[in-house]
Amino acid sequence: MTSQKTFEQRLRDFITLFKLDIEDSNIKFDIRLAKNVPSDFSIDTNRYFEILLHLIRNSLKHKTFDNPEISLLITYVAIKNASILRHGWKGYLTTEVKDNGQGIEEERQVNLFKTFKNT
């Protein structure tokens, strides 16, 4: 019987996919996974990492040429209000991607996640 990978293990696998691109681009890359993220956190990994990859690629595409940096912070928020519990959820992830690139114009920010929106 094979054991299921933890969220942290899946995150490390994901980072391996684009690690060479980052190293070749001389980008300072910092990733932090909060200690409170449960090891058995259940998530649609494919969807989550598809969105995360989209954000990171956008950062790489629009990076500055002086000391480019990308930082990623993933935290877990426990839900305390029982009225918003759905499908057995006990909490959710927050993901913050920061870079020192030129930024995205406000009118384009609205469309940033349309590709990923469920209808």
C-alpha positions in Angstrom: 0.0 0.0 0.0 1.4 3.4 -0.9 1.0 6.3 1.4 -0.5 9.6 0.3 1.9 12.5 0.0 1.5 15.4 2.4 0.8 18.8 1.1 4.4 19.8 1.8 5.8 16.9 -0.2 3.5 17.8 -3.1 4.7 21.4 -2.9 8.3 20.3 -3.1 7.5 18.2 -6.1 5.8 21.2 -7.7 8.9 23.5 -7.0 11.1 20.9 -8.7 9.2 21.5 -11.9 10.5 25.0 -12.4 13.5 25.1 -10.1 15.9 25.1 -13.1 14.1 28.0 -14.8 14.5 30.0 -11.6 18.2 29.1 -11.1 18.9 30.0 -14.8 17.2 33.3 -14.4 19.3 34.3 -11.3 16.1 35.0 -9.4 16.0 35.1 -5.6 13.2 32.7 -4.8 11.9 32.4 -1.2 9.1 29.9 -0.3 7.6 29.6 3.1 5.0 27.1 4.2 3.5 28.0 7.5 3.9 25.4 10.2 0.2 25.4 10.8 -0.7 23.8 7.4 -2.0 20.3 8.3 0.0 17.5 6.8 -3.2 15.8 5.7 -4.7 19.0 4.2 -6.9 17.9 1.3 -6.9 20.1 -1.8 -7.4 19.8 -5.5 -3.6 19.8 -6.0 -3.7 19.9 -9.8 -5.9 23.0 -9.8 -4.0 24.7 -6.9 -0.6 24.2 -8.5 -1.9 25.2 -12.0 -2.9 28.6 -10.5 0.3 28.9 -8.6 2.3 28.1 -11.7 0.4 30.7 -13.6 1.3 33.4 -11.0 5.0 32.3 -10.8 5.3 32.3 -14.6 3.7 35.7 -14.7 6.3 36.9 -12.2 9.1 35.4 -14.3 7.8 37.0 -17.5 7.6 40.5 -16.0 10.7 40.3 -13.7 12.9 43.3 -13.2 16.5 42.9 -14.3 18.0 44.3 -11.2 17.9 41.7 -8.4 14.7 39.9 -9.4 12.9 38.4 -6.4 9.8 36.1 -6.0 8.5 35.1 -2.6 5.7 32.7 -1.8 3.9 32.4 1.5 1.4 29.7 2.1 -0.6 29.7 5.4 -3.6 27.9 6.8 -6.7 29.5 8.3 -8.9 27.4 10.5 -12.6 28.1 10.1 -14.3 28.8 13.4 -17.7 29.8 12.2 -19.7 26.6 11.7 -22.2 28.4 9.4 -19.6 28.6 6.6 -18.4 25.0 6.9 -19.1 23.2 3.6 -18.2 19.7 2.5 -16.5 19.0 5.8 -14.0 21.9 5.4 -12.2 22.8 8.5 -10.0 25.6 7.0 -8.5 27.0 3.9 -5.1 28.0 2.5 -4.0 31.5 1.8 -1.3 31.9 -0.8 0.6 35.1 -1.3 2.9 35.6 -4.2 5.1 38.7 -4.2 7.7 39.9 -6.7 9.6 43.1 -7.4 8.5 43.2 -11.0 6.7 46.0 -12.8 3.2 44.9 -11.6 0.0 44.4 -13.4 -2.2 47.3 -14.5 -5.4 47.5 -12.5 -7.6 46.9 -15.6 -5.7 43.6 -16.3 -5.9 42.4 -12.6 -9.6 41.8 -13.0 -9.0 39.3 -15.7 -6.0 37.5 -14.0 -8.0 34.6 -12.7 -10.9 34.3 -15.2 -9.2 31.3 -16.8 -9.5 29.5 -13.5 -13.0 30.5 -12.5 -15.6 27.8 -12.1 -18.9 28.6 -13.8 
